């Protein structure tokens, strides 16, 4: 089986209201910062601006989450903040 092709990192958020997970394509810099600070953001219920791959930003209220984690972002995965496809 060929390895899955990836396109950066994603922040996966699971809201307390039970809505399906939200996938946010994050910049490499944001992924690095989240690797070291994600536990504290969730533990403290912080609100944080997270840079996305397309150069935008999303504001995340970590107090409204059950879980949050980083994951590889597959090329076919729908995600907020993912750059538009160019053909």
PDB file of N, CA, C and O in Angstrom:
ATOM      1  N   UNK A   1       0.845  -1.172   0.000  1.00  0.00           N
ATOM      2  CA  UNK A   1       0.000   0.000   0.000  1.00  0.00           C
ATOM      3  C   UNK A   1       0.894   1.240   0.000  1.00  0.00           C
ATOM      4  O   UNK A   1       1.837   1.331   0.786  1.00  0.00           O
ATOM      5  N   UNK A   2       0.596   2.190  -0.881  1.00  0.00           N
ATOM      6  CA  UNK A   2       1.380   3.418  -0.978  1.00  0.00           C
ATOM      7  C   UNK A   2       1.059   4.325   0.199  1.00  0.00           C
ATOM      8  O   UNK A   2      -0.079   4.353   0.665  1.00  0.00           O
ATOM      9  N   UNK A   3       2.063   5.077   0.691  1.00  0.00           N
ATOM     10  CA  UNK A   3       1.781   5.998   1.793  1.00  0.00           C
ATOM     11  C   UNK A   3       0.827   7.093   1.351  1.00  0.00           C
ATOM     12  O   UNK A   3       0.834   7.515   0.194  1.00  0.00           O
ATOM     13  N   UNK A   4       0.007   7.547   2.288  1.00  0.00           N
ATOM     14  CA  UNK A   4      -0.958   8.601   1.999  1.00  0.00           C
ATOM     15  C   UNK A   4      -0.225   9.915   1.787  1.00  0.00           C
ATOM     16  O   UNK A   4       0.644  10.287   2.575  1.00  0.00           O
ATOM     17  N   UNK A   5      -0.577  10.603   0.733  1.00  0.00           N
ATOM     18  CA  UNK A   5       0.019  11.894   0.440  1.00  0.00           C
ATOM     19  C   UNK A   5      -0.554  12.935   1.396  1.00  0.00           C
ATOM     20  O   UNK A   5      -1.764  12.985   1.616  1.00  0.00           O
ATOM     21  N   UNK A   6       0.316  13.759   1.959  1.00  0.00           N
ATOM     22  CA  UNK A   6      -0.154  14.772   2.891  1.00  0.00           C
ATOM     23  C   UNK A   6       0.177  16.170   2.394  1.00  0.00           C
ATOM     24  O   UNK A   6       1.038  16.359   1.535  1.00  0.00           O
ATOM     25  N   UNK A   7      -0.510  17.117   2.942  1.00  0.00           N
ATOM     26  CA  UNK A   7      -0.325  18.512   2.559  1.00  0.00           C
ATOM     27  C   UNK A   7      -0.336  19.388   3.802  1.00  0.00           C
ATOM     28  O   UNK A   7      -1.233  20.213   3.972  1.00  0.00           O
ATOM     29  N   UNK A   8       0.652  19.216   4.668  1.00  0.00           N
ATOM     30  CA  UNK A   8       0.745  20.039   5.867  1.00  0.00           C
ATOM     31  C   UNK A   8       0.034  19.437   7.066  1.00  0.00           C
ATOM     32  O   UNK A   8      -0.244  18.239   7.125  1.00  0.00           O
ATOM     33  N   UNK A   9      -0.250  20.319   8.021  1.00  0.00           N
ATOM     34  CA  UNK A   9      -0.849  19.910   9.286  1.00  0.00           C
ATOM     35  C   UNK A   9      -2.253  20.480   9.440  1.00  0.00           C
ATOM     36  O   UNK A   9      -2.591  21.527   8.887  1.00  0.00           O
ATOM     37  N   UNK A  10      -3.051  19.758  10.204  1.00  0.00           N
ATOM     38  CA  UNK A  10      -4.419  20.197  10.489  1.00  0.00           C
ATOM     39  C   UNK A  10      -4.633  20.213  11.996  1.00  0.00           C
ATOM     40  O   UNK A  10      -4.139  19.351  12.722  1.00  0.00           O
ATOM     41  N   UNK A  11      -5.377  21.207  12.444  1.00  0.00           N
ATOM     42  CA  UNK A  11      -5.854  21.263  13.822  1.00  0.00           C
ATOM     43  C   UNK A  11      -7.259  20.697  13.786  1.00  0.00           C
ATOM     44  O   UNK A  11      -8.130  21.232  13.100  1.00  0.00           O
ATOM     45  N   UNK A  12      -7.486  19.619  14.521  1.00  0.00           N
ATOM     46  CA  UNK A  12      -8.785  18.956  14.554  1.00  0.00           C
ATOM     47  C   UNK A  12      -9.460  19.319  15.871  1.00  0.00           C
ATOM     48  O   UNK A  12      -8.915  19.079  16.949  1.00  0.00           O
ATOM     49  N   UNK A  13     -10.657  19.904  15.770  1.00  0.00           N
ATOM     50  CA  UNK A  13     -11.388  20.375  16.945  1.00  0.00           C
ATOM     51  C   UNK A  13     -12.692  19.606  17.103  1.00  0.00           C
ATOM     52  O   UNK A  13     -13.437  19.440  16.137  1.00  0.00           O
ATOM     53  N   UNK A  14     -12.970  19.137  18.314  1.00  0.00           N
ATOM     54  CA  UNK A  14     -14.208  18.429  18.630  1.00  0.00           C
ATOM     55  C   UNK A  14     -14.998  19.281  19.623  1.00  0.00           C
ATOM     56  O   UNK A  14     -14.678  19.288  20.812  1.00  0.00           O
ATOM     57  N   UNK A  15     -16.036  20.008  19.152  1.00  0.00           N
ATOM     58  CA  UNK A  15     -16.809  20.907  20.021  1.00  0.00           C
ATOM     59  C   UNK A  15     -17.625  20.158  21.073  1.00  0.00           C
ATOM     60  O   UNK A  15     -18.010  19.006  20.874  1.00  0.00           O
ATOM     61  N   UNK A  16     -17.883  20.834  22.199  1.00  0.00           N
ATOM     62  CA  UNK A  16     -18.667  20.229  23.274  1.00  0.00           C
ATOM     63  C   UNK A  16     -20.109  19.968  22.861  1.00  0.00           C
ATOM     64  O   UNK A  16     -20.763  19.109  23.451  1.00  0.00           O
ATOM     65  N   UNK A  17     -20.624  20.684  21.863  1.00  0.00           N
ATOM     66  CA  UNK A  17     -22.018  20.496  21.450  1.00  0.00           C
ATOM     67  C   UNK A  17     -22.219  19.230  20.629  1.00  0.00           C
ATOM     68  O   UNK A  17     -23.339  18.935  20.212  1.00  0.00           O
ATOM     69  N   UNK A  18     -21.157  18.487  20.396  1.00  0.00           N
ATOM     70  CA  UNK A  18     -21.280  17.225  19.679  1.00  0.00           C
ATOM     71  C   UNK A  18     -21.248  17.357  18.175  1.00  0.00           C
ATOM     72  O   UNK A  18     -21.349  16.349  17.475  1.00  0.00           O
ATOM     73  N   UNK A  19     -21.111  18.562  17.652  1.00  0.00           N
ATOM     74  CA  UNK A  19     -20.980  18.727  16.208  1.00  0.00           C
ATOM     75  C   UNK A  19     -19.758  17.971  15.726  1.00  0.00           C
ATOM     76  O   UNK A  19     -18.796  17.775  16.470  1.00  0.00           O
ATOM     77  N   UNK A  20     -19.809  17.552  14.476  1.00  0.00           N
ATOM     78  CA  UNK A  20     -18.686  16.800  13.923  1.00  0.00           C
ATOM     79  C   UNK A  20     -17.380  17.548  14.060  1.00  0.00           C
ATOM     80  O   UNK A  20     -17.391  18.759  14.280  1.00  0.00           O
ATOM     81  N   UNK A  21     -16.271  16.873  13.939  1.00  0.00           N
ATOM     82  CA  UNK A  21     -14.994  17.559  14.101  1.00  0.00           C
ATOM     83  C   UNK A  21     -14.803  18.633  13.037  1.00  0.00           C
ATOM     84  O   UNK A  21     -15.230  18.482  11.892  1.00  0.00           O
ATOM     85  N   UNK A  22     -14.157  19.712  13.439  1.00  0.00           N
ATOM     86  CA  UNK A  22     -13.789  20.788  12.527  1.00  0.00           C
ATOM     87  C   UNK A  22     -12.315  20.610  12.187  1.00  0.00           C
ATOM     88  O   UNK A  22     -11.488  20.404  13.075  1.00  0.00           O
ATOM     89  N   UNK A  23     -11.995  20.689  10.924  1.00  0.00           N
ATOM     90  CA  UNK A  23     -10.617  20.531  10.471  1.00  0.00           C
ATOM     91  C   UNK A  23     -10.127  21.869   9.945  1.00  0.00           C
ATOM     92  O   UNK A  23     -10.742  22.461   9.057  1.00  0.00           O
ATOM     93  N   UNK A  24      -9.027  22.338  10.492  1.00  0.00           N
ATOM     94  CA  UNK A  24      -8.450  23.614  10.089  1.00  0.00           C
ATOM     95  C   UNK A  24      -7.033  23.360   9.596  1.00  0.00           C
ATOM     96  O   UNK A  24      -6.198  22.833  10.332  1.00  0.00           O
ATOM     97  N   UNK A  25      -6.761  23.738   8.341  1.00  0.00           N
ATOM     98  CA  UNK A  25      -5.418  23.626   7.778  1.00  0.00           C
ATOM     99  C   UNK A  25      -4.572  24.746   8.372  1.00  0.00           C
ATOM    100  O   UNK A  25      -4.816  25.921   8.100  1.00  0.00           O
ATOM    101  N   UNK A  26      -3.588  24.389   9.176  1.00  0.00           N
ATOM    102  CA  UNK A  26      -2.780  25.397   9.861  1.00  0.00           C
ATOM    103  C   UNK A  26      -1.423  25.557   9.191  1.00  0.00           C
ATOM    104  O   UNK A  26      -0.904  24.631   8.567  1.00  0.00           O
ATOM    105  N   UNK A  27      -0.859  26.760   9.337  1.00  0.00           N
ATOM    106  CA  UNK A  27       0.474  27.020   8.807  1.00  0.00           C
ATOM    107  C   UNK A  27       1.490  26.171   9.575  1.00  0.00           C
ATOM    108  O   UNK A  27       1.220  25.709  10.684  1.00  0.00           O
ATOM    109  N   UNK A  28       2.655  25.976   8.968  1.00  0.00           N
ATOM    110  CA  UNK A  28       3.698  25.193   9.644  1.00  0.00           C
ATOM    111  C   UNK A  28       4.120  25.864  10.951  1.00  0.00           C
ATOM    112  O   UNK A  28       4.370  25.187  11.949  1.00  0.00           O
ATOM    113  N   UNK A  29       4.197  27.184  10.941  1.00  0.00           N
ATOM    114  CA  UNK A  29       4.557  27.921  12.157  1.00  0.00           C
ATOM    115  C   UNK A  29       3.516  27.701  13.253  1.00  0.00           C
ATOM    116  O   UNK A  29       3.864  27.482  14.414  1.00  0.00           O
ATOM    117  N   UNK A  30       2.244  27.760  12.882  1.00  0.00           N
ATOM    118  CA  UNK A  30       1.172  27.531  13.858  1.00  0.00           C
ATOM    119  C   UNK A  30       1.230  26.108  14.392  1.00  0.00           C
ATOM    120  O   UNK A  30       1.035  25.884  15.586  1.00  0.00           O
ATOM    121  N   UNK A  31       1.497  25.145  13.512  1.00  0.00           N
ATOM    122  CA  UNK A  31       1.589  23.745  13.949  1.00  0.00           C
ATOM    123  C   UNK A  31       2.700  23.582  14.979  1.00  0.00           C
ATOM    124  O   UNK A  31       2.526  22.880  15.976  1.00  0.00           O
ATOM    125  N   UNK A  32       3.843  24.227  14.743  1.00  0.00           N
ATOM    126  CA  UNK A  32       4.957  24.156  15.693  1.00  0.00           C
ATOM    127  C   UNK A  32       4.549  24.725  17.051  1.00  0.00           C
ATOM    128  O   UNK A  32       4.825  24.123  18.088  1.00  0.00           O
ATOM    129  N   UNK A  33       3.895  25.878  17.043  1.00  0.00           N
ATOM    130  CA  UNK A  33       3.463  26.500  18.301  1.00  0.00           C
ATOM    131  C   UNK A  33       2.410  25.653  19.011  1.00  0.00           C
ATOM    132  O   UNK A  33       2.431  25.526  20.235  1.00  0.00           O
ATOM    133  N   UNK A  34       1.500  25.079  18.246  1.00  0.00           N
ATOM    134  CA  UNK A  34       0.443  24.259  18.847  1.00  0.00           C
ATOM    135  C   UNK A  34       0.998  22.969  19.438  1.00  0.00           C
ATOM    136  O   UNK A  34       0.471  22.472  20.433  1.00  0.00           O
ATOM    137  N   UNK A  35       2.050  22.420  18.842  1.00  0.00           N
ATOM    138  CA  UNK A  35       2.653  21.198  19.389  1.00  0.00           C
ATOM    139  C   UNK A  35       3.096  21.403  20.835  1.00  0.00           C
ATOM    140  O   UNK A  35       3.012  20.487  21.654  1.00  0.00           O
ATOM    141  N   UNK A  36       3.564  22.598  21.137  1.00  0.00           N
ATOM    142  CA  UNK A  36       4.048  22.849  22.498  1.00  0.00           C
ATOM    143  C   UNK A  36       3.006  23.486  23.409  1.00  0.00           C
ATOM    144  O   UNK A  36       3.144  23.422  24.631  1.00  0.00           O
ATOM    145  N   UNK A  37       1.955  24.107  22.840  1.00  0.00           N
ATOM    146  CA  UNK A  37       1.015  24.840  23.680  1.00  0.00           C
ATOM    147  C   UNK A  37      -0.419  24.373  23.686  1.00  0.00           C
ATOM    148  O   UNK A  37      -1.241  24.930  24.414  1.00  0.00           O
ATOM    149  N   UNK A  38      -0.750  23.354  22.887  1.00  0.00           N
ATOM    150  CA  UNK A  38      -2.148  22.949  22.747  1.00  0.00           C
ATOM    151  C   UNK A  38      -2.761  22.467  24.062  1.00  0.00           C
ATOM    152  O   UNK A  38      -3.905  22.799  24.371  1.00  0.00           O
ATOM    153  N   UNK A  39      -2.020  21.703  24.821  1.00  0.00           N
ATOM    154  CA  UNK A  39      -2.544  21.190  26.097  1.00  0.00           C
ATOM    155  C   UNK A  39      -2.941  22.347  27.012  1.00  0.00           C
ATOM    156  O   UNK A  39      -4.015  22.319  27.613  1.00  0.00           O
ATOM    157  N   UNK A  40      -2.095  23.351  27.121  1.00  0.00           N
ATOM    158  CA  UNK A  40      -2.399  24.497  27.987  1.00  0.00           C
ATOM    159  C   UNK A  40      -3.576  25.308  27.460  1.00  0.00           C
ATOM    160  O   UNK A  40      -4.386  25.793  28.249  1.00  0.00           O
ATOM    161  N   UNK A  41      -3.689  25.467  26.131  1.00  0.00           N
ATOM    162  CA  UNK A  41      -4.816  26.207  25.562  1.00  0.00           C
ATOM    163  C   UNK A  41      -6.142  25.551  25.935  1.00  0.00           C
ATOM    164  O   UNK A  41      -7.090  26.232  26.324  1.00  0.00           O
ATOM    165  N   UNK A  42      -6.203  24.224  25.814  1.00  0.00           N
ATOM    166  CA  UNK A  42      -7.433  23.497  26.146  1.00  0.00           C
ATOM    167  C   UNK A  42      -7.649  23.503  27.659  1.00  0.00           C
ATOM    168  O   UNK A  42      -8.756  23.763  28.132  1.00  0.00           O
ATOM    169  N   UNK A  43      -6.613  23.220  28.399  1.00  0.00           N
ATOM    170  CA  UNK A  43      -6.720  23.172  29.864  1.00  0.00           C
ATOM    171  C   UNK A  43      -7.207  24.500  30.438  1.00  0.00           C
ATOM    172  O   UNK A  43      -8.008  24.516  31.373  1.00  0.00           O
ATOM    173  N   UNK A  44      -6.727  25.614  29.882  1.00  0.00           N
ATOM    174  CA  UNK A  44      -7.084  26.938  30.395  1.00  0.00           C
ATOM    175  C   UNK A  44      -8.296  27.552  29.715  1.00  0.00           C
ATOM    176  O   UNK A  44      -8.731  28.638  30.098  1.00  0.00           O
ATOM    177  N   UNK A  45      -8.852  26.874  28.708  1.00  0.00           N
ATOM    178  CA  UNK A  45     -10.013  27.408  28.006  1.00  0.00           C
ATOM    179  C   UNK A  45      -9.722  28.729  27.322  1.00  0.00           C
ATOM    180  O   UNK A  45     -10.565  29.626  27.301  1.00  0.00           O
ATOM    181  N   UNK A  46      -8.533  28.846  26.765  1.00  0.00           N
ATOM    182  CA  UNK A  46      -8.098  30.098  26.138  1.00  0.00           C
ATOM    183  C   UNK A  46      -8.795  30.335  24.802  1.00  0.00           C
ATOM    184  O   UNK A  46      -9.312  29.409  24.177  1.00  0.00           O
ATOM    185  N   UNK A  47      -8.796  31.589  24.385  1.00  0.00           N
ATOM    186  CA  UNK A  47      -9.219  31.960  23.038  1.00  0.00           C
ATOM    187  C   UNK A  47      -7.959  32.383  22.305  1.00  0.00           C
ATOM    188  O   UNK A  47      -7.205  33.223  22.796  1.00  0.00           O
ATOM    189  N   UNK A  48      -7.727  31.807  21.136  1.00  0.00           N
ATOM    190  CA  UNK A  48      -6.462  32.012  20.428  1.00  0.00           C
ATOM    191  C   UNK A  48      -6.701  32.231  18.941  1.00  0.00           C
ATOM    192  O   UNK A  48      -7.577  31.602  18.347  1.00  0.00           O
ATOM    193  N   UNK A  49      -5.921  33.124  18.343  1.00  0.00           N
ATOM    194  CA  UNK A  49      -5.927  33.319  16.896  1.00  0.00           C
ATOM    195  C   UNK A  49      -4.941  32.311  16.307  1.00  0.00           C
ATOM    196  O   UNK A  49      -3.785  32.248  16.724  1.00  0.00           O
ATOM    197  N   UNK A  50      -5.411  31.519  15.330  1.00  0.00           N
ATOM    198  CA  UNK A  50      -4.582  30.487  14.715  1.00  0.00           C
ATOM    199  C   UNK A  50      -4.416  30.806  13.228  1.00  0.00           C
ATOM    200  O   UNK A  50      -5.410  30.887  12.507  1.00  0.00           O
ATOM    201  N   UNK A  51      -3.168  30.991  12.749  1.00  0.00           N
ATOM    202  CA  UNK A  51      -2.926  31.245  11.332  1.00  0.00           C
ATOM    203  C   UNK A  51      -3.205  29.992  10.493  1.00  0.00           C
ATOM    204  O   UNK A  51      -2.858  28.878  10.885  1.00  0.00           O
ATOM    205  N   UNK A  52      -3.834  30.195   9.344  1.00  0.00           N
ATOM    206  CA  UNK A  52      -4.168  29.085   8.451  1.00  0.00           C
ATOM    207  C   UNK A  52      -3.199  29.024   7.273  1.00  0.00           C
ATOM    208  O   UNK A  52      -2.446  29.964   7.019  1.00  0.00           O
ATOM    209  N   UNK A  53      -3.232  27.902   6.562  1.00  0.00           N
ATOM    210  CA  UNK A  53      -2.330  27.708   5.424  1.00  0.00           C
ATOM    211  C   UNK A  53      -2.545  28.727   4.319  1.00  0.00           C
ATOM    212  O   UNK A  53      -1.599  29.068   3.610  1.00  0.00           O
ATOM    213  N   UNK A  54      -3.768  29.222   4.155  1.00  0.00           N
ATOM    214  CA  UNK A  54      -4.053  30.161   3.066  1.00  0.00           C
ATOM    215  C   UNK A  54      -3.735  31.611   3.427  1.00  0.00           C
ATOM    216  O   UNK A  54      -4.067  32.525   2.672  1.00  0.00           O
ATOM    217  N   UNK A  55      -3.099  31.823   4.568  1.00  0.00           N
ATOM    218  CA  UNK A  55      -2.723  33.164   4.989  1.00  0.00           C
ATOM    219  C   UNK A  55      -3.765  33.857   5.845  1.00  0.00           C
ATOM    220  O   UNK A  55      -3.544  34.981   6.295  1.00  0.00           O
ATOM    221  N   UNK A  56      -4.892  33.212   6.075  1.00  0.00           N
ATOM    222  CA  UNK A  56      -5.937  33.782   6.917  1.00  0.00           C
ATOM    223  C   UNK A  56      -5.716  33.452   8.381  1.00  0.00           C
ATOM    224  O   UNK A  56      -4.657  32.964   8.777  1.00  0.00           O
ATOM    225  N   UNK A  57      -6.728  33.726   9.166  1.00  0.00           N
ATOM    226  CA  UNK A  57      -6.699  33.432  10.594  1.00  0.00           C
ATOM    227  C   UNK A  57      -8.072  32.953  11.035  1.00  0.00           C
ATOM    228  O   UNK A  57      -9.091  33.379  10.493  1.00  0.00           O
ATOM    229  N   UNK A  58      -8.091  32.072  12.012  1.00  0.00           N
ATOM    230  CA  UNK A  58      -9.335  31.681  12.666  1.00  0.00           C
ATOM    231  C   UNK A  58      -9.147  31.928  14.163  1.00  0.00           C
ATOM    232  O   UNK A  58      -8.040  31.814  14.689  1.00  0.00           O
ATOM    233  N   UNK A  59     -10.234  32.262  14.827  1.00  0.00           N
ATOM    234  CA  UNK A  59     -10.199  32.444  16.276  1.00  0.00           C
ATOM    235  C   UNK A  59     -10.851  31.213  16.889  1.00  0.00           C
ATOM    236  O   UNK A  59     -11.993  30.883  16.569  1.00  0.00           O
ATOM    237  N   UNK A  60     -10.126  30.540  17.763  1.00  0.00           N
ATOM    238  CA  UNK A  60     -10.618  29.314  18.389  1.00  0.00           C
ATOM    239  C   UNK A  60     -10.832  29.563  19.874  1.00  0.00           C
ATOM    240  O   UNK A  60      -9.930  30.025  20.573  1.00  0.00           O
ATOM    241  N   UNK A  61     -12.039  29.252  20.349  1.00  0.00           N
ATOM    242  CA  UNK A  61     -12.354  29.316  21.776  1.00  0.00           C
ATOM    243  C   UNK A  61     -12.169  27.901  22.323  1.00  0.00           C
ATOM    244  O   UNK A  61     -13.071  27.069  22.221  1.00  0.00           O
ATOM    245  N   UNK A  62     -11.023  27.638  22.891  1.00  0.00           N
ATOM    246  CA  UNK A  62     -10.699  26.299  23.366  1.00  0.00           C
ATOM    247  C   UNK A  62     -11.557  25.872  24.550  1.00  0.00           C
ATOM    248  O   UNK A  62     -11.570  24.688  24.888  1.00  0.00           O
ATOM    249  N   UNK A  63     -12.275  26.794  25.193  1.00  0.00           N
ATOM    250  CA  UNK A  63     -13.181  26.445  26.290  1.00  0.00           C
ATOM    251  C   UNK A  63     -14.401  25.683  25.781  1.00  0.00           C
ATOM    252  O   UNK A  63     -15.090  25.031  26.565  1.00  0.00           O
ATOM    253  N   UNK A  64     -14.677  25.755  24.486  1.00  0.00           N
ATOM    254  CA  UNK A  64     -15.856  25.117  23.900  1.00  0.00           C
ATOM    255  C   UNK A  64     -15.535  23.776  23.247  1.00  0.00           C
ATOM    256  O   UNK A  64     -16.316  23.276  22.438  1.00  0.00           O
ATOM    257  N   UNK A  65     -14.385  23.191  23.596  1.00  0.00           N
ATOM    258  CA  UNK A  65     -13.955  21.941  22.967  1.00  0.00           C
ATOM    259  C   UNK A  65     -13.874  20.802  23.966  1.00  0.00           C
ATOM    260  O   UNK A  65     -13.548  20.996  25.137  1.00  0.00           O
ATOM    261  N   UNK A  66     -14.180  19.607  23.472  1.00  0.00           N
ATOM    262  CA  UNK A  66     -13.962  18.396  24.254  1.00  0.00           C
ATOM    263  C   UNK A  66     -12.517  17.962  24.062  1.00  0.00           C
ATOM    264  O   UNK A  66     -11.817  17.665  25.031  1.00  0.00           O
ATOM    265  N   UNK A  67     -12.072  17.927  22.810  1.00  0.00           N
ATOM    266  CA  UNK A  67     -10.688  17.583  22.493  1.00  0.00           C
ATOM    267  C   UNK A  67     -10.205  18.423  21.319  1.00  0.00           C
ATOM    268  O   UNK A  67     -10.993  18.964  20.544  1.00  0.00           O
ATOM    269  N   UNK A  68      -8.893  18.511  21.217  1.00  0.00           N
ATOM    270  CA  UNK A  68      -8.239  19.166  20.088  1.00  0.00           C
ATOM    271  C   UNK A  68      -6.910  18.453  19.872  1.00  0.00           C
ATOM    272  O   UNK A  68      -6.219  18.119  20.834  1.00  0.00           O
ATOM    273  N   UNK A  69      -6.554  18.220  18.620  1.00  0.00           N
ATOM    274  CA  UNK A  69      -5.264  17.594  18.335  1.00  0.00           C
ATOM    275  C   UNK A  69      -4.771  17.989  16.950  1.00  0.00           C
ATOM    276  O   UNK A  69      -5.536  18.475  16.117  1.00  0.00           O
ATOM    277  N   UNK A  70      -3.489  17.775  16.718  1.00  0.00           N
ATOM    278  CA  UNK A  70      -2.881  18.008  15.415  1.00  0.00           C
ATOM    279  C   UNK A  70      -2.787  16.693  14.673  1.00  0.00           C
ATOM    280  O   UNK A  70      -2.597  15.636  15.274  1.00  0.00           O
ATOM    281  N   UNK A  71      -2.924  16.770  13.354  1.00  0.00           N
ATOM    282  CA  UNK A  71      -2.852  15.581  12.521  1.00  0.00           C
ATOM    283  C   UNK A  71      -2.305  15.975  11.159  1.00  0.00           C
ATOM    284  O   UNK A  71      -2.395  17.134  10.752  1.00  0.00           O
ATOM    285  N   UNK A  72      -1.739  15.001  10.460  1.00  0.00           N
ATOM    286  CA  UNK A  72      -1.339  15.248   9.075  1.00  0.00           C
ATOM    287  C   UNK A  72      -2.598  15.522   8.265  1.00  0.00           C
ATOM    288  O   UNK A  72      -3.638  14.902   8.491  1.00  0.00           O
ATOM    289  N   UNK A  73      -2.503  16.438   7.337  1.00  0.00           N
ATOM    290  CA  UNK A  73      -3.642  16.813   6.500  1.00  0.00           C
ATOM    291  C   UNK A  73      -3.506  16.133   5.149  1.00  0.00           C
ATOM    292  O   UNK A  73      -2.628  16.475   4.357  1.00  0.00           O
ATOM    293  N   UNK A  74      -4.386  15.161   4.890  1.00  0.00           N
ATOM    294  CA  UNK A  74      -4.369  14.468   3.603  1.00  0.00           C
ATOM    295  C   UNK A  74      -4.765  15.406   2.476  1.00  0.00           C
ATOM    296  O   UNK A  74      -5.548  16.331   2.692  1.00  0.00           O
ATOM    297  N   UNK A  75      -4.248  15.188   1.297  1.00  0.00           N
ATOM    298  CA  UNK A  75      -4.517  16.069   0.153  1.00  0.00           C
ATOM    299  C   UNK A  75      -5.998  16.169  -0.177  1.00  0.00           C
ATOM    300  O   UNK A  75      -6.435  17.227  -0.631  1.00  0.00           O
ATOM    301  N   UNK A  76      -6.780  15.142   0.022  1.00  0.00           N
ATOM    302  CA  UNK A  76      -8.197  15.177  -0.319  1.00  0.00           C
ATOM    303  C   UNK A  76      -9.110  15.612   0.814  1.00  0.00           C
ATOM    304  O   UNK A  76     -10.328  15.654   0.642  1.00  0.00           O
ATOM    305  N   UNK A  77      -8.547  15.935   1.962  1.00  0.00           N
ATOM    306  CA  UNK A  77      -9.341  16.285   3.137  1.00  0.00           C
ATOM    307  C   UNK A  77      -9.854  17.720   3.055  1.00  0.00           C
ATOM    308  O   UNK A  77      -9.082  18.647   2.808  1.00  0.00           O
ATOM    309  N   UNK A  78     -11.153  17.899   3.262  1.00  0.00           N
ATOM    310  CA  UNK A  78     -11.728  19.249   3.309  1.00  0.00           C
ATOM    311  C   UNK A  78     -11.303  19.907   4.614  1.00  0.00           C
ATOM    312  O   UNK A  78     -11.366  19.290   5.677  1.00  0.00           O
ATOM    313  N   UNK A  79     -10.868  21.168   4.529  1.00  0.00           N
ATOM    314  CA  UNK A  79     -10.414  21.872   5.725  1.00  0.00           C
ATOM    315  C   UNK A  79     -10.583  23.369   5.550  1.00  0.00           C
ATOM    316  O   UNK A  79     -10.363  23.913   4.468  1.00  0.00           O
ATOM    317  N   UNK A  80     -10.978  24.026   6.633  1.00  0.00           N
ATOM    318  CA  UNK A  80     -10.994  25.483   6.643  1.00  0.00           C
ATOM    319  C   UNK A  80      -9.553  25.968   6.526  1.00  0.00           C
ATOM    320  O   UNK A  80      -8.641  25.352   7.078  1.00  0.00           O
ATOM    321  N   UNK A  81      -9.345  27.069   5.810  1.00  0.00           N
ATOM    322  CA  UNK A  81      -8.021  27.665   5.728  1.00  0.00           C
ATOM    323  C   UNK A  81      -7.075  27.004   4.764  1.00  0.00           C
ATOM    324  O   UNK A  81      -5.885  27.320   4.735  1.00  0.00           O
ATOM    325  N   UNK A  82      -7.593  26.086   3.971  1.00  0.00           N
ATOM    326  CA  UNK A  82      -6.753  25.414   2.976  1.00  0.00           C
ATOM    327  C   UNK A  82      -6.684  26.296   1.733  1.00  0.00           C
ATOM    328  O   UNK A  82      -7.707  26.828   1.301  1.00  0.00           O
ATOM    329  N   UNK A  83      -5.498  26.461   1.151  1.00  0.00           N
ATOM    330  CA  UNK A  83      -5.397  27.265  -0.068  1.00  0.00           C
ATOM    331  C   UNK A  83      -6.268  26.693  -1.183  1.00  0.00           C
ATOM    332  O   UNK A  83      -6.439  25.479  -1.292  1.00  0.00           O
ATOM    333  N   UNK A  84      -6.812  27.584  -2.005  1.00  0.00           N
ATOM    334  CA  UNK A  84      -7.641  27.154  -3.137  1.00  0.00           C
ATOM    335  C   UNK A  84      -6.795  26.354  -4.117  1.00  0.00           C
ATOM    336  O   UNK A  84      -5.612  26.635  -4.311  1.00  0.00           O
ATOM    337  N   UNK A  85      -7.417  25.354  -4.729  1.00  0.00           N
ATOM    338  CA  UNK A  85      -6.727  24.548  -5.740  1.00  0.00           C
ATOM    339  C   UNK A  85      -6.459  25.397  -6.972  1.00  0.00           C
ATOM    340  O   UNK A  85      -7.294  26.198  -7.392  1.00  0.00           O
ATOM    341  N   UNK A  86      -5.291  25.207  -7.531  1.00  0.00           N
ATOM    342  CA  UNK A  86      -4.977  25.858  -8.806  1.00  0.00           C
ATOM    343  C   UNK A  86      -4.636  24.777  -9.811  1.00  0.00           C
ATOM    344  O   UNK A  86      -3.812  23.904  -9.539  1.00  0.00           O
ATOM    345  N   UNK A  87      -5.261  24.834 -10.957  1.00  0.00           N
ATOM    346  CA  UNK A  87      -5.019  23.814 -11.987  1.00  0.00           C
ATOM    347  C   UNK A  87      -4.225  24.388 -13.127  1.00  0.00           C
ATOM    348  O   UNK A  87      -3.924  23.679 -14.087  1.00  0.00           O
TER     349      UNK A  87
END
